[in-house]
Amino acid sequence: MAGILSIDFSQTLNILIFLTLTSPLVAVASRRAPRAVEVYAIVGLAAALASSLIQAASTPVVILFSNPPESSAQIFVDSLSSYMAVIYIFVGLLSALFSVGYIEERKRGFYPLLLAMITGLVGVVFSGDLASFFVFWELMSLTAYVLVAFFYDRWEAVEASFKYLIMSSAGTASILLSFSLLYGITGTLSIPAIAEALRNEMLAGNSWTYVALALLIAGLGVNAAMAPFHSWLPDAHPAAPSPISAMLSGVVIKTGIYGMFRFLSGFFPPQLYNWQLGLLLFAALTMTVGNVMALLQDDIKRLLAFSSIAHIGYIVLGLGVATLQGFTGGILHILNHASMKALLFLAAGAFIHSVNTRSLEELSGIGRRMPITGVAFSIGAFSLAGLPGLNAFVSEFQIIASAVDAGLIVFAVIMILNVLLGASYYLRVIQIIFLKPMTSVSEKAHEAPIVMLIPLIILSILAVVIGVQPDPFLSIAREIAETLLP
Amino acid sequence: MLLLASIFIQMLATPFIYLLTRARRRVGEVASAVASLIPFLIVLSLFPVVYGGGRVWESYPWISSLGLHLSLLLDELSYPFALLISLMGFLATIYSMKYMEREHGYESYMALLMLFGSGMMGVILVQNLFLFYIFWELMLVPSYFLIAYWGTGKPRVIGFKYFIFTHAGALAMLLGIIWIFTITGALEFSEVAGATRAMGASSTAIVIASLLFVGAAVKMAVFPFHTWLPDAHAEAPTPISVLLSGVMIKTGVYALARIVMGFLPQAFSAISSAVALLAVATMVWGGLMAMVQSDVKRLLAYSSVSQMGYILFGLVALAPVGVAGSLFHVLNHGFAKGMLFMGAGVLIHELNERDLGKLGGLASRMPITAMAFLLGGLSIAGTPPLGGFASEWMIFSGAMESGMPLYTAIAIVATAITAGYYLRMMRAIFFLKPKRNLDGVGDAPPTMAATISALLALVVILGFLNYPITSIISRAAASII
């Protein structure tokens, strides 16, 4: 297929682009048998996951589409890109699997969109130049807007999608402006070449580079839902179908985080541009807003959405500390939060699918009727609440340790207080799901079908595995952090 | 392997016990009894080693990127705690079988009970701060569910309070642990100790010691961090009250002795005058509050607060005999308070009554329970020749030795308060005129009576035949100071 198009996007992205291009055809051809497109998407994603794991073992890859490199579109895959791609495809595969039980209408429209979104996500992290980055970024964003409004007969979904579109487009515009400034300053769009050019004291004193930096942080911050750019997220994530919420909260917002890790460390070395304190303040604000707002929710998905904002705050804190340890913690927390938030949204989706309500009040006691889903949900909740022995604790420990190590005790204390807030609302949800008496709504629930349970079980096992044996995952994160911080 | 087994056998057995109890109740009960007996037998079998001055040390590879091993140590300091936890865990399991017979979700209860025991054993035996924190929180989760699901009164509110209070304390401790990690670059006890001792009483060391102290103090329910305890211990299902009041709060004592006093001795002595004040406030406040309770379990819970004040007082005296007294009082109070809660459980199980004002005249109907209440109360009040007398004597001598005559006087007077509320309770339950028809009311059913009798024997024996255990404890105290 590379031969037909005579362009090579590297193996994994080739597969995904092929899937995205052909899946509408499969969807059209399978009018009589809508299951065919499900199978096609799942098998294709499984192949892509296998390919991304193989590729992760053999990075880095650089593919140029023309010469010289400074003016060429290029694919650049290093360990950070591969790491992100594996997470994206893994969560995408599990969401697709879950969707088999969850999405009952318009399957033929759903799976091509999902595939296109995953392609956009992977394309963003595989891009070696800012133009490709932007194209894939828009692919990801556009499909995300559409998927948020998948239930277009509900006003809530349309409104949320519209709000998301407006805010996210403003963010994208900010990114685009930043990219054009960077092009103006350095005369190239190639990410390695810009990184080379900006690493000098002269440019570090130039006010335009700071404008570009600020625009970039703001634009990526909108995508990552960093406070005060977060207000679209608590509307958009709950309105989407649950597997899409899992994708949005689990991985789509991590693209902004990826951008920050890539550009802030690559283009704007912290020792020259001193963005740390600014980011730390954003981080403290983001986690506090997310956690305090999550305390007040009655809608289970809205609560999870606010918790995502809080966890973005933790990751940004690790980034803002800008030490090896902080980066390690932040990078590992990307994986931990992606997997656990996917777990929580999928489990919440199973509840919603069973009784068709998102109100915590009405979901009381549902864990007794759906014990496997309930236990999986509790594992995810306890993990994100920072209970040791589960995965999120490991990365939170690293982040707090890095803050203390860098002498930023105040931020470490803020984060610890936030972890306590997080524990209190997650405990509240667990209490509601398992310990409260059942309501007339939750009594009618019954356990989710096996195809929806499989992703939950896989993610729960992952939580325990990383929690108990974090060593390999920590060392992967550390190696990536080492490539980012020279 | 022995120490590893003593922690993980209950954890690994958890799912099987859940399934077995669900399928065949009796089989599941036997399995849980065996799973909780094994750790006790292991600890008991290692007695000669520790008594002979040896230590049991095991180490397995774990997280190499943080320089961590899964290392376990049973030495003279951890031994009394391990003994208390494993024995009380076993007895509480046996006791639960009868006591919880009418409750629903019995299979989940048994599974959580196993997990709870495993968490407590882990806290005592692990030898690095990371694992210590993991097990510290692993105790919390099952005990939270046990309180919030099977508790009485308003269990969910009380469970929530319990979780958030102790979790907040744990996070303070976590910050201290992380701080130590960033300063010393190590988490293993053996590597941390030297580096932290070298910090002396610098202001950083004092802040870290205070953070760790807060974590331990919340668990120990030291005034003013105690308010979760009377709720949680009074409203938990009784076998869990036994474990909470008898055992779990002692892990706070262990944390204080092992980590704060062991790693940051000078910093701890710098804050010791404040801690001593808290200790005295705890014992007096707990005692006064116990005087005015009308609920049996609430009275016992406040008594635990008060007794934790004595234990803290002995530790903060920073004299070997005082520390030894505290460690010995951990055992005496653990056994006696466990027995008292079991006795209260008999009242609840047989009469469904726990209000002192509505009980009475039960002495002739419940001789074993009456004996348990009398001896347990007297031991805690420090009456010779029972176990509590010996340990309180040691605590007071330690405090006098370190020049705290005023506090010691208050502490001694406070034992009169202790005797006061226990005798008042005895009188109300067993001797006043019955307020209701007692026809057909008998003593505890056999399994419950058996567990109570076992503890009854221990409470008496520890009064005079205590040399083997006190010799271990004295060495532990000498190693801390």
Interface residues (C-beta under 8 A of the other chain):
Chain A: F382 L387 P388 G389 F393 F397 I400 A401 V404 D405 A412 V413 I416 L417 V419 L420 A423 S424 L427 R428 Q431 F434 L435 K436 Q469 P470 D471 L474 S475 R478
Chain B: W62 I63 S64 S65 L66 F130 Y133 I134 W136 E137 L138 V141 Y144 F145 A148 Y149 P155 R156 G159 F160 F163 I164 H167 A168 L171 A172 L174 L175 I178 W179 F181 T182
